[in-house]
Amino acid sequence: MRLPRWLLLLLLMPWAAPPALAATDFDHSAWDRLLQQHVTWRRDGVASTVDYDGFAADREALRGYLGQLSALPTERFQSFPRASRLAFLINAYNAFTVELILRQEPRPDSIRDIGSIFRGPWKQRFFSLLGEERTLDELEHGMIRGNPALMDERIHFAVNCASVGCPALRPEAYTGARLNDQLDDATRRFLSDRQRNRYRDGALEVSPIFNWYESDFETAGGDLGAWLAAHGDALGLPDTVRAALRDGDLEIDFLDYDWSLNDGGGH
């Protein structure tokens, strides 16, 4: 049976069967594939290691994804739902951080070895995003933390600074459709890491991330103690300790931060 000409044309049209997502989200599948290939969960899933040699071998694919990020017009970004905008910026931060590490010859032992005392790694203006040349600091503190419409304290467990002390780089891309669940999971994994957060000798010892960004957790939970108490399950806290945290009667100490590169070299 011969199909009518109008039906044949409709079937051949490029928009005949594209996902509805195309107009309201960004395709992070290239980044997702790279993460699955070159990032590995370790220590029962509370940390991850990054195969920078593997990323270097796939540099063309990484740069292709970065080029797609840089080419996104601001108008289209603004048309995305909130979750998709936040997922886009988190992925951009993590992907451009990997690119920054790969640009260094030889590869640094720590991201803090990049640049100078006057212009460290987070002040390097080495990529374009939403029509402007950007730094990692501008991306995190301006475009995410500085935007009340996007700010979510859980981003501190999602953006990765290429260091052992950082929350794990997730071996999958963040997406708008799954962002809330992914951020919840990233938070739980980080808080469950007893090398970075633990109750010991009558005090709660936590990552210095909670010191550096205390105001973000206060905004979300009233005060830092209340926020930590609300996440007592992941922290492994008994009810009496949670109550003391909520009442401000428990000492909170901040541990040292490990700035070693998160490449698994001996850590």
C-alpha positions as CSV (number, residue, x, y, z in Angstrom):
1,M,0.0,0.0,0.0
2,R,1.4,3.4,-1.0
3,L,1.4,6.0,1.8
4,P,-0.2,9.4,1.2
5,R,2.4,12.0,0.3
6,W,1.4,14.2,3.4
7,L,2.0,11.2,5.7
8,L,5.3,10.4,4.2
9,L,6.5,13.9,4.6
10,L,5.4,14.0,8.2
11,L,7.3,10.8,9.0
12,L,10.5,12.2,7.4
13,M,10.3,15.5,9.3
14,P,13.2,15.8,11.9
15,W,10.7,16.9,14.6
16,A,8.3,14.1,14.0
17,A,9.6,12.1,16.9
18,P,12.0,14.1,19.0
19,P,11.7,13.9,22.8
20,A,9.6,16.7,24.4
21,L,12.7,17.2,26.7
22,A,14.6,18.8,23.8
23,A,12.8,22.1,24.2
24,T,12.9,22.2,28.0
25,D,16.2,20.7,29.0
26,F,19.9,20.2,28.0
27,D,21.3,16.9,26.7
28,H,23.9,15.8,29.2
29,S,24.3,12.3,27.7
30,A,27.9,12.9,26.5
31,W,29.0,14.0,30.0
32,D,27.1,11.1,31.5
33,R,29.0,8.6,29.3
34,L,32.3,10.1,30.3
35,L,31.5,10.0,34.0
36,Q,30.4,6.4,33.8
37,Q,33.6,5.5,32.1
38,H,36.1,7.5,34.2
39,V,34.6,7.9,37.7
40,T,34.3,5.1,40.2
41,W,32.6,4.9,43.6
42,R,34.8,3.8,46.4
43,R,34.6,3.3,50.2
44,D,31.2,1.9,50.0
45,G,29.9,4.7,47.8
46,V,30.7,7.7,50.1
47,A,33.7,8.8,47.9
48,S,34.8,8.5,44.3
49,T,38.0,8.6,42.3
50,V,38.6,10.1,38.9
51,D,40.6,8.5,36.1
52,Y,42.2,11.7,34.7
53,D,44.2,9.6,32.2
54,G,41.0,8.2,30.9
55,F,39.5,11.6,30.6
56,A,42.6,12.7,28.8
57,A,42.2,9.8,26.3
58,D,38.6,11.0,25.7
59,R,39.6,14.7,25.5
60,E,37.8,15.1,22.2
61,A,34.5,13.9,23.7
62,L,35.0,16.1,26.7
63,R,35.7,19.2,24.7
64,G,32.7,18.4,22.5
65,Y,30.5,18.5,25.5
66,L,32.1,21.6,26.9
67,G,31.6,23.2,23.5
68,Q,27.9,22.4,23.7
69,L,27.7,23.9,27.2
70,S,29.4,27.1,25.9
71,A,27.2,27.3,22.8
72,L,23.9,27.4,24.8
73,P,22.1,30.7,24.3
74,T,21.1,32.5,27.5
75,E,17.5,32.8,26.3
76,R,17.2,29.0,25.9
77,F,18.8,28.5,29.3
78,Q,16.3,30.8,30.9
79,S,13.5,28.9,29.3
80,F,14.5,25.7,31.2
81,P,12.6,24.7,34.4
82,R,14.5,25.5,37.6
83,A,15.8,22.0,38.1
84,S,17.2,21.8,34.6
85,R,19.0,25.2,35.0
86,L,20.6,24.1,38.3
87,A,21.6,20.7,36.8
88,F,23.1,22.5,33.8
89,L,25.3,24.7,36.1
90,I,26.4,21.9,38.4
91,N,27.4,19.8,35.4
92,A,29.2,22.7,33.9
93,Y,31.2,23.4,37.1
94,N,32.2,19.7,37.4
95,A,33.1,19.3,33.7
96,F,35.1,22.5,33.4
97,T,37.0,21.6,36.6
98,V,38.0,18.3,35.0
99,E,39.1,20.3,31.9
100,L,41.2,22.7,34.1
101,I,43.0,19.7,35.6
102,L,43.7,18.2,32.2
103,R,45.2,21.5,31.0
104,Q,48.0,21.3,33.5
105,E,51.4,19.9,32.5
106,P,52.5,18.1,34.5
107,R,49.3,17.1,36.3
108,P,49.2,18.8,39.7
109,D,49.1,17.0,43.0
110,S,46.4,19.5,44.1
111,I,44.1,21.9,42.3
112,R,45.5,24.6,44.6
113,D,48.8,24.2,42.7
114,I,47.3,25.9,39.7
115,G,47.8,29.5,39.1
116,S,49.3,31.9,41.5
117,I,48.7,33.5,44.9
118,F,47.0,36.4,43.1
119,R,45.0,34.3,40.6
120,G,44.4,30.8,41.9
121,P,42.5,28.0,40.1
122,W,39.0,29.4,40.8
123,K,40.0,32.8,39.4
124,Q,41.1,31.4,36.0
125,R,39.0,32.8,33.2
126,F,39.3,29.9,30.8
127,F,35.7,29.1,29.6
128,S,32.6,30.7,28.2
129,L,29.1,30.1,29.5
130,L,25.9,31.9,28.7
131,G,27.6,34.4,26.6
132,E,30.4,35.5,28.8
133,E,34.0,34.4,29.7
134,R,33.7,32.9,33.2
135,T,35.7,31.6,36.2
136,L,34.7,28.7,38.4
137,D,34.2,31.1,41.3
138,E,31.7,33.1,39.2
139,L,29.9,29.9,38.2
140,E,29.6,28.6,41.8
141,H,29.2,31.8,43.9
142,G,27.6,34.1,41.4
143,M,25.5,32.0,39.0
144,I,24.4,29.4,41.6
145,R,24.9,30.6,45.2
146,G,24.3,34.2,44.2
147,N,21.0,33.4,42.5
148,P,18.1,33.0,45.1
149,A,16.0,31.3,42.4
150,L,18.6,28.5,42.1
151,M,20.4,28.3,45.4
152,D,20.1,25.0,47.2
153,E,22.4,24.1,50.1
154,R,22.7,20.6,48.7
155,I,24.8,21.9,45.8
156,H,27.7,21.8,48.3
157,F,27.5,18.0,48.0
158,A,27.3,18.1,44.2
159,V,29.9,20.5,42.9
160,N,33.3,18.9,42.9
161,C,36.7,20.7,43.2
162,A,38.9,17.8,42.1
163,S,40.0,17.2,45.7
164,V,39.8,14.2,48.1
165,G,38.1,16.5,50.7
166,C,35.3,17.4,48.2
167,P,32.1,15.6,48.1
168,A,32.3,12.8,45.5
169,L,32.1,13.5,41.8
170,R,29.1,11.5,40.9
171,P,29.6,8.9,38.1
172,E,26.5,10.2,36.3
173,A,25.3,13.5,35.0
174,Y,22.8,15.6,37.0
175,T,19.5,16.0,35.1
176,G,16.5,18.2,35.7
177,A,14.2,15.2,35.8
178,R,16.1,13.5,38.6
179,L,17.8,16.4,40.3
180,N,16.1,16.4,43.7
181,D,16.7,12.7,44.2
182,Q,20.3,13.0,43.0
183,L,21.0,15.9,45.4
184,D,19.4,14.0,48.3
185,D,21.5,11.0,47.5
186,A,24.7,13.1,47.2
187,T,23.9,14.7,50.6
188,R,23.4,11.3,52.2
189,R,26.5,9.8,50.8
190,F,28.7,12.7,52.0
191,L,27.2,12.9,55.5
192,S,27.6,9.1,55.8
193,D,31.4,9.4,55.3
194,R,33.0,8.9,58.7
195,Q,36.3,10.2,57.5
196,R,34.6,13.6,57.0
197,N,31.7,13.7,59.4
198,R,31.6,11.8,62.7
199,Y,30.4,12.0,66.3
200,R,33.2,11.3,68.7
201,D,34.1,12.1,72.3
202,G,31.0,14.2,72.9
203,A,31.5,16.5,69.9
204,L,30.3,16.4,66.3
205,E,33.3,16.6,63.9
206,V,32.3,17.7,60.4
207,S,33.8,18.8,57.1
208,P,35.0,22.4,57.0
209,I,32.5,22.9,54.1
210,F,30.0,23.5,56.9
211,N,32.2,26.2,58.3
212,W,32.9,27.9,54.9
213,Y,29.3,27.9,53.9
214,E,27.5,28.0,57.2
215,S,25.2,30.8,56.1
216,D,23.8,28.6,53.3
217,F,22.9,25.9,55.8
218,E,21.5,28.5,58.2
219,T,19.3,29.8,55.4
220,A,18.0,26.3,54.7
221,G,17.7,25.0,58.3
222,G,17.5,27.9,60.7
223,D,21.0,27.3,62.0
224,L,23.8,24.8,61.3
225,G,23.0,22.6,64.3
226,A,19.3,22.3,63.3
227,W,20.3,21.4,59.7
228,L,22.7,18.7,60.9
229,A,20.2,17.4,63.4
230,A,17.6,17.0,60.6
231,H,20.2,14.8,58.8
232,G,21.0,12.8,61.9
233,D,20.3,9.5,60.2
234,A,23.0,9.9,57.7
235,L,25.3,11.2,60.4
236,G,24.5,8.2,62.6
237,L,23.5,10.4,65.5
238,P,21.4,9.1,68.4
239,D,18.2,11.0,69.4
240,T,19.9,12.6,72.4
241,V,22.7,14.0,70.2
242,R,20.2,15.4,67.7
243,A,18.3,17.1,70.5
244,A,21.5,18.7,71.8
245,L,22.3,19.9,68.3
246,R,18.9,21.5,67.9
247,D,19.2,23.2,71.3
248,G,22.7,24.4,70.6
249,D,24.2,22.3,73.4
250,L,26.6,20.2,71.3
251,E,30.1,21.3,70.3
252,I,30.6,21.3,66.5
253,D,34.3,21.0,65.4
254,F,35.6,21.3,61.8
255,L,38.0,18.8,60.5
256,D,40.9,19.5,58.1
257,Y,40.3,19.5,54.4
258,D,42.3,17.2,52.1
259,W,43.2,19.1,48.9
260,S,45.0,16.2,47.3
261,L,43.8,15.4,43.7
262,N,40.9,13.0,43.7
263,D,42.7,10.6,41.4
264,G,43.0,7.8,44.0
265,G,46.7,8.2,44.4
266,G,47.2,6.6,47.7
267,H,43.9,7.9,49.3
